[in-house]
């Protein structure tokens, strides 16, 4: 009976998270907000192709200061200050392949509009909710803190303009959730756990 109740709780949490207003629902695909929509969808759909389209090849992910120099889940891996595109993609791929359920939400924020002659655009203080279920009963919840992002203007074949995510700063810490089976964590620490698998 307990297993059924906890499983129902996990599904309820996913459903509630899905009902939150997304930061990118009505944003054009070729704008910075559209890039964030792609990132959000890539995690929810566990789709590496969508993630790759959103990230600049020179992409850098910066870990939360509280995670740098620590080891995830008691392992021997030491979390660095940052990851390259390749390291981030490896962690994301392993998370996509080895989780029971994922729900990733970037909630309401003022994305701003990049000017016509700028090559980079920065967005700060984007709120997050990230739920990863390891199985039907246990998982990790990130619902405290925020992300900062930097985008770079990109020109494709034929000079078509778009934006790509170039820098991602993790400022998520350890919030609190009273639900059994959900361990509070930072976003980067969850990714580092999967990177080490």
C-alpha positions as CSV (number, residue, x, y, z in Angstrom):
1,X,0.0,0.0,0.0
2,X,2.8,2.4,0.9
3,X,4.5,1.8,-2.5
4,X,1.2,2.6,-4.3
5,X,0.8,5.8,-2.3
6,X,4.4,7.0,-2.9
7,X,4.2,6.1,-6.6
8,X,1.0,8.2,-6.8
9,X,2.7,11.0,-5.0
10,X,5.6,11.1,-7.6
11,X,3.1,11.2,-10.5
12,X,1.1,13.9,-8.8
13,X,4.3,16.0,-8.3
14,X,5.1,15.6,-12.0
15,X,1.6,16.6,-13.0
16,X,1.7,19.7,-10.7
17,X,5.1,20.7,-12.1
18,X,3.7,20.3,-15.7
19,X,0.9,22.8,-14.8
20,X,3.4,25.6,-13.9
21,X,3.7,28.5,-16.3
22,X,6.8,27.9,-18.4
23,X,9.2,30.8,-19.1
24,X,9.2,30.0,-22.8
25,X,5.7,29.0,-23.8
26,X,5.1,31.8,-26.4
27,X,8.7,32.7,-27.3
28,X,9.8,32.5,-31.0
29,X,12.1,29.6,-31.6
30,X,15.0,31.7,-32.9
31,X,15.0,34.0,-29.8
32,X,17.0,33.4,-26.6
33,X,13.7,32.3,-24.9
34,X,13.1,29.8,-27.7
35,X,16.6,28.4,-26.9
36,X,15.5,27.9,-23.3
37,X,12.3,26.3,-24.5
38,X,14.5,23.8,-26.5
39,X,16.6,23.1,-23.4
40,X,13.5,22.5,-21.3
41,X,12.0,20.2,-23.9
42,X,15.2,18.3,-24.3
43,X,15.2,17.3,-20.7
44,X,11.5,16.6,-20.5
45,X,11.6,14.5,-23.7
46,X,15.1,13.2,-23.0
47,X,16.3,14.2,-26.4
48,X,19.9,14.8,-27.1
49,X,19.3,16.1,-30.6
50,X,17.1,19.0,-29.2
51,X,19.7,19.7,-26.6
52,X,22.5,19.8,-29.1
53,X,20.6,22.3,-31.3
54,X,20.3,24.7,-28.3
55,X,23.9,24.7,-27.2
56,X,26.8,26.5,-28.8
57,X,29.8,24.2,-29.5
58,X,31.8,26.5,-27.1
59,X,29.2,26.0,-24.4
60,X,30.4,26.1,-20.7
61,X,28.4,25.0,-17.7
62,X,29.4,26.6,-14.3
63,X,28.7,24.7,-11.2
64,X,27.2,26.2,-8.0
65,X,30.0,27.5,-5.8
66,X,28.8,25.1,-3.0
67,X,29.4,22.1,-5.2
68,X,32.8,22.9,-6.5
69,X,35.5,20.6,-5.0
70,X,33.0,18.2,-3.5
71,X,32.1,14.6,-4.5
72,X,28.6,13.6,-5.6
73,X,27.0,10.7,-3.6
74,X,30.3,9.9,-1.8
75,X,32.1,9.0,-5.0
76,X,35.7,9.8,-6.0
77,X,34.8,12.3,-8.7
78,X,35.6,15.9,-7.7
79,X,33.2,18.5,-9.1
80,X,35.1,21.1,-11.1
81,X,34.3,24.8,-11.5
82,X,32.9,24.1,-15.0
83,X,32.2,21.6,-17.7
84,X,32.7,21.9,-21.5
85,X,30.0,21.0,-24.0
86,X,31.3,17.5,-24.2
87,X,31.2,16.9,-20.4
88,X,27.7,18.4,-20.0
89,X,26.4,16.4,-23.0
90,X,27.8,13.2,-21.5
91,X,26.0,13.9,-18.1
92,X,22.8,14.8,-19.8
93,X,22.8,11.7,-22.0
94,X,23.4,9.4,-19.0
95,X,20.6,11.1,-17.1
96,X,18.2,10.8,-20.1
97,X,19.0,7.1,-20.4
98,X,19.0,6.1,-16.7
99,X,16.0,7.8,-15.1
100,X,12.5,6.7,-14.4
101,X,11.0,10.2,-15.0
102,X,12.3,13.8,-15.5
103,X,10.4,17.1,-15.2
104,X,12.4,20.3,-15.9
105,X,10.8,23.7,-15.6
106,X,12.2,27.2,-16.1
107,X,9.6,29.5,-14.6
108,X,8.5,33.0,-15.3
109,X,11.3,35.5,-15.8
110,X,12.0,38.6,-17.8
111,X,14.1,37.4,-20.7
112,X,14.5,40.8,-22.3
113,X,15.0,41.3,-26.0
114,X,18.5,41.4,-27.5
115,X,19.4,44.6,-29.4
116,X,19.7,44.4,-33.2
117,X,23.5,44.9,-33.2
118,X,24.6,42.8,-30.2
119,X,26.3,39.4,-30.4
120,X,25.6,38.3,-26.8
121,X,22.5,38.4,-24.6
122,X,22.4,37.6,-20.9
123,X,19.4,36.6,-18.8
124,X,19.8,36.3,-15.0
125,X,17.7,34.9,-12.1
126,X,15.7,32.3,-14.0
127,X,13.8,30.2,-11.4
128,X,14.0,26.4,-11.7
129,X,12.1,23.3,-10.8
130,X,13.9,20.0,-11.6
131,X,12.5,16.7,-10.5
132,X,14.4,13.5,-11.4
133,X,12.8,10.2,-10.3
134,X,15.3,7.4,-10.1
135,X,12.5,4.9,-9.8
136,X,8.8,5.1,-8.9
137,X,9.6,5.9,-5.3
138,X,12.8,7.8,-5.1
139,X,14.3,10.9,-6.7
140,X,16.0,14.3,-6.5
141,X,14.3,17.6,-6.3
142,X,15.8,21.0,-7.2
143,X,13.4,23.8,-6.4
144,X,15.7,26.4,-4.8
145,X,17.9,29.1,-6.4
146,X,18.2,30.1,-10.0
147,X,20.1,30.0,-13.2
148,X,21.9,32.7,-15.2
149,X,22.3,32.2,-19.0
150,X,24.3,33.9,-21.8
151,X,23.4,33.5,-25.4
152,X,25.4,34.2,-28.5
153,X,24.0,35.2,-31.9
154,X,24.6,32.4,-34.4
155,X,24.4,32.5,-38.2
156,X,23.6,29.3,-40.0
157,X,23.7,28.3,-43.7
158,X,22.5,31.2,-45.9
159,X,23.1,33.7,-43.1
160,X,20.0,32.6,-41.2
161,X,20.1,34.2,-37.7
162,X,19.4,32.3,-34.5
163,X,20.7,32.2,-30.9
164,X,22.6,29.5,-29.0
165,X,23.2,29.0,-25.3
166,X,26.9,29.7,-24.6
167,X,27.1,29.9,-20.8
168,X,25.0,28.5,-18.0
169,X,25.6,29.4,-14.3
170,X,24.1,27.1,-11.7
171,X,23.0,28.9,-8.5
172,X,20.7,26.2,-7.2
173,X,21.2,25.1,-3.6
174,X,19.4,22.8,-1.3
175,X,15.8,23.6,-0.7
176,X,13.3,21.6,1.4
177,X,10.6,19.2,0.4
178,X,8.6,17.2,3.0
179,X,7.8,14.4,0.6
180,X,9.5,11.1,1.4
181,X,11.8,9.7,-1.2
182,X,12.8,13.1,-2.6
183,X,16.3,14.2,-1.8
184,X,17.0,18.0,-2.1
185,X,20.0,18.7,-4.4
186,X,21.5,21.2,-6.7
187,X,21.1,20.9,-10.5
188,X,24.8,20.4,-11.1
189,X,25.2,17.8,-8.4
190,X,22.4,15.7,-9.9
191,X,24.1,15.9,-13.3
192,X,27.5,15.0,-11.7
193,X,26.0,11.9,-10.2
194,X,25.0,10.7,-13.6
195,X,28.2,11.8,-15.2
196,X,30.0,9.4,-12.9
197,X,27.9,6.4,-13.8
